[in-house]
Amino acid sequence: WDDLARGGPASNEQAYGLSKLANILFTAELARRLDGTGVTANCLHPGFVATRFGDGSGGLLQALMPLAKLIAISPEKGAATIVHLASSPQVEGITGKYFFRAKPVEPSLAAQDDAVAAWLWTQSEKLSAAAHRSGVFG
């Protein structure tokens, strides 16, 4: 968390994990901020999906990805939870949850820290404002 703007000193694996954690925390905070509006916000883990992820990474990861993708699910199956959350009456009114295989699941304890979620939101606002002032957004 020390350097959100650049990703800090984390390895690629650490950065990936932190980005997923941030996604869950950000969604939880968004759901809290939207409480009472009728707008819902949820996040999900699609599973191991056979995408182009890792294809251009080089080294051992790139060499192993074709083998790993033999057990991966199709992009269509990977999208099933997204489609479910966007269109199913079963999830109407459900907000701030983390889904896997179209079912709500408990995320890690780190992803359930409301204080960190609020802090991350504030940091995101600051980084967005700074990027806007510097012309990054045009």
KEKE-3310 file (N, C-alpha, C; in steps of 0.2 Angstrom, whole numbers, plus 5000, padded with zeros to 4 digits):
npx = (5004:5011:5015:5004:5002:5012:5013:5022:5036:5032:5033:5028:5018:5014:5009:4999:4990:4988:4981:4969:4964:4963:4952:4941:4940:4938:4926:4918:4918:4912:4899:4895:4894:4885:4873:4856:4852:4848:4856:4868:4883:4895:4908:4919:4926:4932:4937:4949:4953:4954:4962:4972:4981:4997:5003:5012:5022:5035:5049:5048:5034:5027:5031:5024:5011:5003:5001:4995:4983:4976:4968:4960:4945:4933:4932:4919:4912:4919:4914:4901:4897:4898:4888:4877:4877:4874:4861:4853:4838:4839:4850:4846:4846:4856:4872:4889:4895:4906:4908:4909:4908:4895:4889:4888:4903:4914:4927:4945:4951:4958:4952:4940:4941:4935:4940:4952:4947:4940:4951:4958:4949:4949:4963:4962:4954:4963:4974:4967:4963:4975:4981:4972:4974:4987:4985:4984:4972:4968)
npy = (4994:5006:5013:5017:5023:5019:5006:5001:4992:4979:4962:4955:4945:4949:4961:4958:4951:4961:4970:4963:4962:4975:4978:4971:4978:4991:4989:4985:4997:5006:5000:5003:5017:5019:5015:5014:5020:5011:5007:4994:4986:4974:4962:4950:4933:4926:4913:4902:4907:4903:4914:4927:4930:4931:4927:4935:4936:4931:4920:4907:4908:4911:4900:4889:4892:4888:4874:4875:4881:4871:4866:4876:4886:4891:4907:4910:4903:4909:4921:4919:4922:4936:4939:4934:4942:4954:4952:4943:4941:4935:4941:4954:4968:4964:4969:4974:4962:4948:4937:4920:4908:4912:4913:4920:4922:4922:4934:4935:4939:4951:4957:4961:4972:4986:4999:5000:4999:5011:5020:5016:5021:5035:5037:5034:5044:5055:5051:5051:5064:5071:5065:5070:5084:5084:5082:5069:5064:5070)
npz = (5000:5001:4990:4980:4968:4959:4961:4969:4978:4976:4970:4954:4956:4969:4967:4959:4967:4977:4969:4967:4980:4983:4974:4979:4992:4988:4981:4992:4999:4990:4989:5002:5002:4992:4999:5001:4989:4980:4970:4966:4971:4967:4967:4960:4958:4944:4942:4935:4920:4903:4895:4887:4897:4903:4892:4885:4894:4895:4899:4912:4916:4904:4897:4904:4903:4892:4896:4909:4905:4900:4910:4913:4913:4900:4892:4890:4901:4911:4911:4916:4930:4930:4921:4928:4939:4933:4928:4934:4944:4956:4963:4965:4974:4982:4989:4990:4990:4988:4974:4968:4956:4954:4967:4983:4992:5007:5007:5010:5027:5027:5016:5022:5030:5035:5038:5031:5018:5017:5019:5007:4997:5000:4996:4983:4978:4980:4972:4959:4958:4958:4946:4937:4938:4933:4920:4915:4911:4900)
capx = (5000:5015:5015:4998:5002:5017:5013:5027:5041:5030:5034:5022:5013:5012:5005:4992:4986:4986:4976:4963:4962:4960:4946:4936:4940:4935:4919:4914:4917:4907:4893:4893:4893:4878:4868:4850:4851:4845:4862:4872:4890:4898:4914:4919:4932:4929:4940:4955:4950:4959:4963:4979:4985:5003:5005:5018:5026:5042:5052:5045:5027:5025:5032:5020:5004:4999:4999:4990:4977:4972:4963:4956:4938:4932:4930:4911:4911:4922:4909:4895:4896:4897:4881:4873:4877:4871:4855:4848:4833:4841:4854:4843:4847:4862:4877:4895:4897:4911:4905:4913:4903:4888:4887:4892:4908:4918:4934:4950:4950:4961:4947:4934:4943:4931:4944:4957:4942:4938:4957:4959:4944:4952:4969:4960:4952:4968:4977:4963:4963:4982:4981:4968:4978:4993:4984:4984:4965:4967)
capy = (5000:5011:5017:5015:5026:5016:4999:5000:4987:4972:4958:4954:4941:4953:4967:4955:4950:4967:4973:4959:4964:4982:4978:4969:4983:4996:4987:4986:5004:5009:4998:5007:5024:5019:5012:5017:5023:5006:5005:4989:4985:4968:4960:4942:4930:4922:4907:4902:4907:4903:4921:4928:4932:4927:4925:4939:4938:4928:4916:4901:4908:4910:4893:4885:4894:4883:4868:4877:4883:4865:4865:4883:4886:4895:4914:4911:4901:4914:4927:4917:4926:4943:4939:4932:4948:4960:4951:4939:4943:4932:4945:4960:4971:4962:4973:4974:4955:4945:4931:4915:4903:4915:4912:4925:4919:4926:4935:4935:4944:4957:4960:4963:4978:4992:5005:5000:5000:5018:5023:5015:5025:5041:5037:5033:5050:5059:5050:5053:5071:5072:5063:5075:5090:5084:5081:5062:5062:5074)
capz = (5000:5002:4984:4975:4961:4955:4962:4975:4977:4976:4964:4950:4960:4975:4964:4956:4973:4980:4965:4968:4987:4982:4970:4984:4997:4984:4980:4998:5001:4985:4991:5008:5000:4988:5003:5001:4983:4975:4966:4970:4968:4969:4964:4959:4955:4938:4941:4931:4914:4897:4892:4885:4903:4904:4885:4883:4900:4894:4904:4914:4916:4897:4894:4907:4903:4888:4900:4914:4902:4898:4915:4913:4910:4894:4893:4891:4908:4915:4911:4919:4936:4928:4918:4933:4943:4929:4925:4938:4949:4962:4966:4965:4980:4986:4987:4994:4991:4983:4972:4965:4953:4955:4974:4987:4997:5011:5005:5015:5032:5024:5012:5026:5034:5033:5039:5025:5012:5018:5017:5000:4994:5000:4992:4976:4976:4980:4966:4953:4958:4956:4939:4933:4938:4929:4913:4913:4909:4894)
cpx = (5004:5016:5010:4999:5007:5017:5018:5032:5039:5032:5028:5016:5010:5007:4999:4988:4984:4980:4969:4960:4959:4953:4940:4935:4936:4927:4915:4913:4912:4900:4890:4891:4886:4872:4862:4848:4848:4850:4866:4878:4893:4904:4914:4926:4929:4931:4946:4952:4955:4959:4970:4983:4991:5006:5012:5023:5034:5044:5047:5037:5024:5025:5026:5012:5000:4997:4994:4983:4973:4967:4959:4949:4938:4931:4923:4909:4914:4918:4903:4893:4895:4890:4876:4872:4873:4864:4850:4844:4835:4846:4852:4843:4853:4868:4883:4897:4903:4908:4910:4908:4896:4885:4892:4897:4912:4925:4939:4948:4953:4956:4941:4936:4940:4936:4949:4953:4941:4945:4959:4955:4947:4958:4967:4958:4958:4973:4974:4964:4970:4983:4978:4971:4984:4992:4983:4977:4963:4966)
cpy = (5006:5016:5015:5017:5022:5008:4997:4995:4980:4969:4958:4951:4945:4958:4964:4954:4956:4971:4969:4961:4971:4982:4976:4975:4989:4995:4988:4993:5008:5007:5002:5014:5024:5016:5017:5020:5018:5004:4999:4988:4979:4967:4952:4940:4925:4915:4907:4901:4907:4909:4921:4930:4927:4926:4929:4940:4936:4923:4910:4902:4908:4903:4888:4887:4890:4877:4870:4879:4877:4863:4871:4882:4891:4902:4914:4908:4906:4920:4926:4921:4933:4944:4938:4939:4954:4958:4947:4942:4941:4936:4952:4963:4969:4966:4972:4967:4953:4938:4926:4910:4905:4914:4917:4920:4924:4927:4934:4940:4950:4961:4962:4969:4984:4999:5005:5001:5008:5022:5022:5020:5032:5042:5037:5040:5055:5058:5052:5061:5074:5071:5068:5082:5090:5083:5074:5061:5067:5082)
cpz = (5000:4995:4978:4968:4956:4956:4967:4973:4976:4969:4960:4953:4966:4972:4962:4962:4977:4976:4966:4975:4986:4978:4975:4989:4994:4983:4986:5000:4996:4987:4997:5006:4996:4992:5003:4994:4978:4970:4970:4967:4971:4965:4964:4957:4950:4938:4937:4924:4908:4893:4889:4891:4903:4897:4883:4889:4900:4900:4906:4914:4909:4895:4897:4906:4898:4892:4905:4911:4900:4904:4916:4910:4904:4896:4894:4898:4913:4916:4914:4925:4934:4925:4923:4937:4940:4928:4929:4943:4956:4966:4967:4973:4984:4984:4992:4995:4986:4981:4968:4963:4955:4962:4978:4992:5001:5008:5011:5021:5030:5020:5015:5031:5032:5033:5033:5019:5012:5016:5010:4996:4994:4996:4985:4974:4975:4973:4959:4953:4955:4948:4934:4932:4933:4922:4910:4909:4903:4896)
residu = (TRP:ASP:ASP:LEU:ALA:ARG:GLY:GLY:PRO:ALA:SER:ASN:GLU:GLN:ALA:TYR:GLY:LEU:SER:LYS:LEU:ALA:ASN:ILE:LEU:PHE:THR:ALA:GLU:LEU:ALA:ARG:ARG:LEU:ASP:GLY:THR:GLY:VAL:THR:ALA:ASN:CYS:LEU:HIS:PRO:GLY:PHE:VAL:ALA:THR:ARG:PHE:GLY:ASP:GLY:SER:GLY:GLY:LEU:LEU:GLN:ALA:LEU:MET:PRO:LEU:ALA:LYS:LEU:ILE:ALA:ILE:SER:PRO:GLU:LYS:GLY:ALA:ALA:THR:ILE:VAL:HIS:LEU:ALA:SER:SER:PRO:GLN:VAL:GLU:GLY:ILE:THR:GLY:LYS:TYR:PHE:PHE:ARG:ALA:LYS:PRO:VAL:GLU:PRO:SER:LEU:ALA:ALA:GLN:ASP:ASP:ALA:VAL:ALA:ALA:TRP:LEU:TRP:THR:GLN:SER:GLU:LYS:LEU:SER:ALA:ALA:ALA:HIS:ARG:SER:GLY:VAL:PHE:GLY)
# end
